[in-house]
Amino acid sequence: MAAQNSRATIEPEKQTLLNHHKEKHFTAREIVRDIIIGVSDGLTVPFALAAGLSGANASSSIVITAGIAEVAAGAISMGLGGYLAAKSEADHYARELKREEEEIISVPDVEAAEVAEILAEYGVELHEYAPVVNALRKRPQAWLDFMMKFELGLEKPDPRRALQSAFNIAVSYILGGLVPLLPYMFIPRAQDAVAASVVITIAALLIFGYAKGYFTGNKLVKSAFQTALIGAIASAAAFGIAKVIHP
C-alpha cells in the first residue's frame, strides 16, 4: 500500500517509466513451495510403503488398501501442518505489528533513530536520510510498514494463505501418492507390480526434481537426480527391511 501511494506522488515522467516497465520476477514461490512439499512426500512415502509391503509378499489389493489409507492420512496430516505453519506466521506478524505500532506511539524518537540506523547501513548519509526520517514521521502507516519490512524483515501475509497452503499441500500429496500405487491397480501380483512401480515412480521423481530445480533456481539435472535418489533409497530400505523381517 505504501509503495502504491509513493508511486502516485512521483514525477509524471518517472510514473510513465514505471508503467511501461514490467519486471519478470517469480512471485508464486509460496505456491511452488507447497507443491514441492506435497509432491515430494507424496511420491516418496507411499512409494516406500508399497515397496515394503511388496517385500513382505503382500498382495496388490493389500498394497492398494494400505497405500490409499496412507495417502489419505498423509494428505490430511501434511495439509494440517501447512495450515498451522501459515497460521503461526500470520499470528506472529500480527503480534509484531501491534508491538511496532505501540513503539511508534510511545517512543517515536527511538523508532526514528532506528530508521536512521537502517538507512545508514545502506550507505545513506545523514543529510540524505534526515528528510526521509522526517517524512516517515509524518506518515504513521508508511512508517509502520517501513519498520515491519526493513527492521523486522516481515512481509504482510495473505489472510487466505493458511487455507490455500493446506489445500495446495494436501492435493499435491494425493497426486504424488497415487503415482507409485498405479501399477498395483492393474497387476494382481505385488512382486510383479513393484518393478513397474519403481520405474514409474523414479521417472516421476526425475521429472519432479527437474521441475523443482527450474523453479528454485538450482541445477536442473542435479536436482532431478537428487530427488530420484532420495526416493530410491527410501523404497530400497523399506523393501530390504521387509525382506529381512518377512523372507
Backbone hydrogen bonds, N-H to C=O, Kabsch-Sander energy under -0.5 kcal/mol:
donor,donor_aa,acceptor,acceptor_aa,energy
5,N,1,M,-2.3
6,S,2,A,-2.3
7,R,3,A,-2.0
8,A,4,Q,-1.4
9,T,5,N,-0.6
9,T,6,S,-1.0
10,I,7,R,-0.8
15,Q,11,E,-2.4
16,T,12,P,-2.3
17,L,13,E,-1.7
18,L,14,K,-2.2
19,N,15,Q,-2.3
20,H,16,T,-1.6
21,H,17,L,-1.0
22,K,20,H,-0.7
23,E,21,H,-0.7
25,H,23,E,-0.8
27,T,25,H,-0.7
32,V,28,A,-2.3
33,R,29,R,-2.5
34,D,30,E,-2.1
35,I,31,I,-2.4
36,I,32,V,-2.7
37,I,33,R,-2.4
38,G,34,D,-2.7
39,V,35,I,-3.0
40,S,36,I,-2.1
41,D,37,I,-1.8
42,G,38,G,-2.5
43,L,39,V,-2.7
44,T,40,S,-1.7
45,V,41,D,-2.5
47,F,43,L,-0.7
48,A,44,T,-2.5
49,L,45,V,-2.5
50,A,46,P,-3.0
51,A,47,F,-2.2
52,G,48,A,-2.5
53,L,49,L,-2.5
54,S,50,A,-2.2
55,G,51,A,-2.2
56,A,52,G,-1.1
57,N,54,S,-1.7
58,A,53,L,-2.4
60,S,188,P,-1.5
63,V,59,S,-2.2
64,I,60,S,-2.8
65,T,61,S,-2.5
66,A,62,I,-2.9
67,G,63,V,-2.7
68,I,64,I,-2.9
69,A,65,T,-2.1
70,E,66,A,-2.4
71,V,67,G,-2.6
72,A,68,I,-2.5
73,A,69,A,-2.6
74,G,70,E,-3.3
75,A,71,V,-2.5
76,I,72,A,-2.1
77,S,73,A,-2.6
78,M,74,G,-3.2
79,G,75,A,-2.5
80,L,76,I,-2.6
81,G,77,S,-2.2
82,G,78,M,-2.4
83,Y,79,G,-2.2
84,L,80,L,-2.7
85,A,81,G,-2.2
86,A,82,G,-2.2
87,K,83,Y,-2.6
88,S,84,L,-2.5
89,E,85,A,-1.9
90,A,86,A,-2.1
91,D,87,K,-2.5
92,H,88,S,-2.4
93,Y,89,E,-2.1
94,A,90,A,-2.2
95,R,91,D,-2.2
96,E,92,H,-2.4
97,L,93,Y,-2.5
98,K,94,A,-2.1
99,R,95,R,-2.2
100,E,96,E,-2.6
101,E,97,L,-2.3
102,E,98,K,-2.1
103,E,99,R,-1.9
104,I,100,E,-2.1
105,I,101,E,-1.4
106,S,102,E,-2.9
107,V,103,E,-2.8
111,E,107,V,-2.0
112,A,108,P,-2.5
113,A,109,D,-2.0
114,E,110,V,-1.8
115,V,111,E,-1.9
116,A,112,A,-2.2
117,E,113,A,-2.2
118,I,114,E,-2.4
119,L,115,V,-2.5
120,A,116,A,-2.4
121,E,117,E,-1.7
122,Y,118,I,-0.6
122,Y,119,L,-1.0
123,G,120,A,-1.9
124,V,119,L,-1.9
128,E,125,E,-1.0
129,Y,125,E,-2.8
130,A,126,L,-2.1
132,V,128,E,-0.6
133,V,129,Y,-2.6
134,N,130,A,-2.3
135,A,131,P,-2.2
136,L,132,V,-2.4
137,R,133,V,-2.0
138,K,134,N,-0.9
138,K,135,A,-0.5
139,R,136,L,-1.4
143,W,139,R,-2.6
144,L,140,P,-2.6
145,D,141,Q,-2.5
146,F,142,A,-2.3
147,M,143,W,-2.3
148,M,144,L,-2.3
149,K,145,D,-2.0
150,F,146,F,-3.1
151,E,146,F,-0.6
151,E,147,M,-1.4
152,L,147,M,-1.8
154,L,148,M,-2.9
161,R,158,D,-2.1
164,Q,160,R,-2.2
165,S,161,R,-3.0
166,A,162,A,-2.1
167,F,163,L,-2.4
168,N,164,Q,-2.9
169,I,165,S,-2.6
170,A,166,A,-2.3
171,V,167,F,-2.6
172,S,168,N,-2.2
173,Y,169,I,-2.4
174,I,170,A,-2.2
175,L,171,V,-2.5
176,G,172,S,-2.5
177,G,173,Y,-2.9
178,L,174,I,-1.7
179,V,175,L,-0.7
179,V,176,G,-0.7
182,L,178,L,-1.1
182,L,179,V,-1.0
184,Y,181,L,-0.6
185,M,181,L,-0.8
185,M,182,L,-1.4
186,F,182,L,-0.5
186,F,183,P,-1.2
187,I,183,P,-2.0
190,A,188,P,-0.7
192,D,189,R,-1.1
193,A,189,R,-2.2
194,V,190,A,-2.3
196,A,192,D,-1.0
197,S,193,A,-2.6
198,V,194,V,-2.4
199,V,195,A,-2.1
200,I,196,A,-2.7
201,T,197,S,-2.7
202,I,198,V,-2.6
203,A,199,V,-2.1
204,A,200,I,-2.3
205,L,201,T,-2.7
206,L,202,I,-2.3
207,I,203,A,-2.3
208,F,204,A,-2.8
209,G,205,L,-2.9
210,Y,206,L,-2.2
211,A,207,I,-2.4
212,K,208,F,-2.7
213,G,209,G,-2.2
214,Y,210,Y,-1.9
215,F,211,A,-2.2
216,T,212,K,-2.1
217,G,213,G,-1.1
218,N,213,G,-1.1
223,S,219,K,-2.6
224,A,220,L,-2.3
225,F,221,V,-2.4
226,Q,222,K,-2.4
227,T,223,S,-2.2
228,A,224,A,-2.2
229,L,225,F,-2.5
230,I,226,Q,-2.1
231,G,227,T,-1.8
232,A,228,A,-2.4
233,I,229,L,-2.7
234,A,230,I,-2.2
235,S,231,G,-2.3
236,A,232,A,-2.5
237,A,233,I,-2.4
238,A,234,A,-2.1
239,F,235,S,-2.7
240,G,236,A,-2.7
241,I,237,A,-2.7
242,A,238,A,-2.1
243,K,239,F,-2.0
244,V,240,G,-2.1
245,I,241,I,-2.5
246,H,242,A,-2.9
